[in-house]
Amino acid sequence: MQMSEHGCGLLTQWEGFETKAYDDGVGVLTIGVGHALTPAEKSSGTVNIGGTAVPYAQGLTLAQVQALLASDLPAYENTLNDSIAVDLNQNQFDALVSFCFNIGIAGFHGSSALKDVNNSAFDEVPDDLRKWNKAGGVFNQGLANRRENEIKLWLGQI
């Protein structure tokens, strides 16, 4: 499966859309739609978009931010496609891509959400997502709000 256009729109809303690099609040230099700059990107001053090194010091264009997101998403989509052993509907898939995008692939692999999904314990997933509401070990209302939005997406309410 792939994230839907609806899911991409919600992810962009929840992550934010920034053409210039910024600190995400816990010390991670980020650009675009939640793209955490790698050490190589920081040292080179470029991001790889579709195989092209694009300088970001003066900011990215709207099209470049969209292309960067399009190049970032497959890693998370593939993680879900490879890790989930049950059928999901599009809203459920989109919610989990957003969740994985936010907490990272390693976090997703170790999450109770993945275990419950694979055990078809779909009713447990909202509580699993709610556990991920901290940034730097401290409760973060923005993350709590995001988890509630992901839950609404999971349930097909948005």
N, C-alpha and C positions, 0 to 999 in steps of 0.2 A: 504494500500500500504506500501511498504518498500523502503528504499533508494536503488538505483541500485549500482552495483559494480562501474560503471562509476562515479556516484555521490559521492560514498565513496572516490574514488581516488581524485576527485577534492576537496572535503572537506578536505582531508588529506593535499593536496597541499596548500590550503588556510589557514588552521589552523596551519600547521607546524607539525612536527613529532619529539618530544623530549623525550628521554628516561629518562632524569633527570628533576627534578622540577625547574621551573624558574618563574620569575615575568613577567606577560604578558604585562607589560608597564603601567598598571594602578593599580598596587598593588595587583593583584590576583595571588596567587601561583597556577601554572598550571603544568600539566605533560601530556605526551602522545600526543594525538591529541585533544588539547583544553579542557582537563578535568580539571576543576577548583576544586582544593582540598577543601573539606568541612572542617569545624572546627574539626569534629571528625577524619578525615583523617590526618589533620595536627598534632593533639595531639597524635594520635596513631602511626604515622609514617608509616601507611599502607594504601593501597587502596584496595577496595573490587572488585575483578575481578572474576566473576562467582561464588560468594559465598565464595571465599577464600581471606583472608587478606594477601596482598602481601606487604612486606616492600619495600619502594621506595628510601630510603636514598642513596643507591649505584646505583640507576637507575633501570629501567625496561628493560626487553629484548624486542626484536622486536615483538615476539609472545605475550608478555604481553601487550604491547601498542595496538596491534591489537585487543586483547581480551577486553581490557578496552573500546576501541571505540565501539566494538560490544555490550558491556553491556550498554553504554551510549546512543546509537542511539534510542532504542525503546521508550524512554520517549518523544523524539521529533517527531518520526514517529507517535506515538499514539496521541500526541497533534494535529498534522495535521489531522489524520484520524477522530478524535473526533470533531474537530472544523470546518472542511471544508465541506460544504454542496453541493458542485458541483463536477463534474468529472474533474480530472486533468490528463494530460499526464505524463509520467515518468519524463521528463525533468523539467516540472513545479513543480512536487512533490519534486524532488531532490533539486531544487533551493530553495524552501521554507523550506525544512529540514535544509539546510545549513544556511539560514537566521535565522531560529528559534534557531538553535544550537549556533549561534553567539550572538544573542540579548537576548536569554533566553525565556522561556515559557511565563512569565508574559508580557514581551515586545511584544511578538508575539500576545498574546491575545488582547493587546491594540492597535495593529498597524492598520493603514489604509490599509495595504496590505491584512490583513485577511478580513476586511470589503469589499474591492473591489473584492477579489476573490469570496467571497460568494455572491456578487451582479453580478457576471459574468462580471465585468468590468476589463477584463484581460489586456486591453491596458493601464490601469492606474497603474498596478503593478510595472513596471520599475521605475516610479517616486516615488512610495511609498517606494521602497527599497532604492532609492538614499537618502532619508531623514535620513537614519541611517548611518551617516558617521562621528560620533563623538565618542571619547573615553575620559571619564572624562570631558565631556562637551566641548571638544576642537576638531576642525576638525582634522581628521586623514586620511592622504593620503592612507595608507594601507587599511583602511576600505572603502574608496571611490573606490579603485581599486577592492576590494573584491565585493562590490555591483555591479560594472560593470560586473564582471565575473559571478555573480549570475544572472544578467539580461541576459547575453548571454546564460547561461544555460536555463533560463526560456523560452527564444525565440528559443531554439534548435540550437543555433549557435556554441556550443562547446559540 
